[in-house]
């Protein structure tokens, strides 16, 4: 009888340890996207302090890529940089204190050092119906030319997710949530 109790206790301890190991491996901070028709569809990507992600799309008026880049700092999302190709509807035309503007080799306008957090206002995008919105995981500054060419490409055009040699992942938001969906982006701690 004592052997059975000891055996059962050992099995329970092994199962508990396995469950704890599974939870501790998956626990951490995640970029969380919610959207779709019901707003409940949820996708998570593990991002750590200092990691970058971007959202890119083809501007509906200018017909050129626009890419907003964010960095995780102090467990918050900060917009740090944006790339676009012409001034006008919906794009920044004046710099705020501390920001800088440069011209890229391809004619892009790059606004940097924006450093605004999304703690009090939600970070949301409406997935395009004429061109896709693209989630980009990683710092694109060194791979901008490759990333730019993948922005706005719908899945039926051949891209649901692409991983560049540098490890940057480019993901179609219409493949995840559907066209014209509102996608909310947050950063939250998950146990599993």
N, C-alpha and C positions, 0 to 999 in steps of 0.2 A: 504494500500500500504506500509506504514511504517513497519507494522508487517511482511509482506512478505520479505522485504529487510533485516530486522533484523533476520528473520528465515533463510534466505539464507546465510547471513553472519555467523551465528552460525554454520550452517552445514559445510561451507567452513573451518571455524576455527577448527572444530572437525576433519574433514578429514585431514587437514594439520598437526594437532597435532598427529594423528594416524600415518601418514607417517613419520613424524620426529622421533617419538618414535621407529618405526620399524628400521629406518636407524641407529639411535644412539645405539640400542641394538646390531646390527650386525657389526657396525663399529669397526675396530681394526686391529691388526697385525695377519697375517696368514702365515703359511707354505704353499707354493704354489707349486704344482707339475704339470708340463706340459709334454706331451708325446703322444705316440700313433703314428699311421701311418702319421698323418698330423702335429704332434707337437702342436696341438691346444687343445687337451683334457686337461682340467684343473680341478684339485681337490684341495680344500683348507681345512686346519685344523687350528683352532684357537690355537695359541701358544703365551704365554706371556714371558716377560723378565725372564730369568733364567730357562725356560722350556727346557727339553731335548727331542731329537728324535734320532733314530738310523736307519741305513740301514744295513740289514744282508743278506748274501747269502752263498752258499756252494762254496768254492774255487774250481775252475775247475781242478787244478792240485793236490792239497792236499786232496780234498774231505772232508774237515772239515769246520765248520762254521767260517765265518769271519764277524765281526760286527763292523762297524764304528759308533761312537757316537758323537753327536753334541749338542751344547748348544746355546741358543739364548742369546746374550749379546749385549747391545748397538744397538739393532735392526739389528744385523748381525748374520750370522751363523758361529760358531766357531767349528772346529773339536777339541774334547777334549780327546777322548779315543778310543782305538781300541782293539778288542779281536781277537786272532787267535791261531792256534795250532802248527804251524811249520814254520821255516824260509824257504825262497825260493822265487820263482817267485812272484813278485808284493807285497810282504809284507815287512814291515820295519825291517831292521836288525841292524841298528845303531840308537842310541838315539841322538836327538838334545839337545842343551842346555836347561835345565829346565825340560826335560821329565824324566819320571821314568818307569821302567819295573818291573813287578812282575809276579809271577806264581800263577794262580788260583788253587783252590783245585782240579779242574777237569783236570789240566794239561794245561789249556789255558795260553797264553802269553798275558798280559795286559799292553799296553803302555798307560800311563796317562800324563796329563799336556801338551798336544800337543799345544793347544791354537793357532791355525792358522785360520784366517778368510777366507771366500769365497767372499770377496767384489770385487776383481779384476778378479778372474777366476770362471767360472761356476761350480756348483756342479752338476755332471751328473753321472748317472749309466745306463748301458745297461742291461735291464731285461734279465735274463738267459733263455736259451732254454732247458737246462738240469735240472736246479733247479731254483726255483723262487727267486726273490729278495723280501725282506720283509721290509716294513716300520714299525718302532716301535715307538709309541708315548708315551714318559715317560722315566723316569730315571730307567734303568734296573739293576743298581748295586746290589740292594737287591733281584731281581727276575731273575738273569742271567740264572740259571739252567732251569727255565720254558721257558724263551724266547729262549734260545739256541735250545731247542727241536722243536721249531716252525719255525726256520729259514730254508728257502729253500723248504718249502712244497707247492706244486702247488695246486690251488683250487680244481682240480679233486681228489686230495688226501684228501679233506675234509676241507680245510681252505681258506676262503676268508677274513674273519676278526674274530679275537678272542679278547675278553677283559678278562684280568686276574683279579683275585679278588682285586689286588692292584690298578686296574684302568688302567694299561698299555694296550694299544691297539696294536695288531699285525695285519698288513694289507698286503695282497698279492698285489704286484705291477703288476704281470701278469694279475690279475683279473681286475685291473683298466685300464691298458694300452696295454696288450697283450705281448706275448713272443717276445724277441729280440727288444723291443722298447727302444729308448733312452728317459730317463726321466730326466728332468731338475728340480732342486729343488731350490726354492728361498724363501725369507721372505719379505713380502710386506704389506703395509697398504691398507685396503679396506674400503670404506664407507658402502658397503652392499654386 
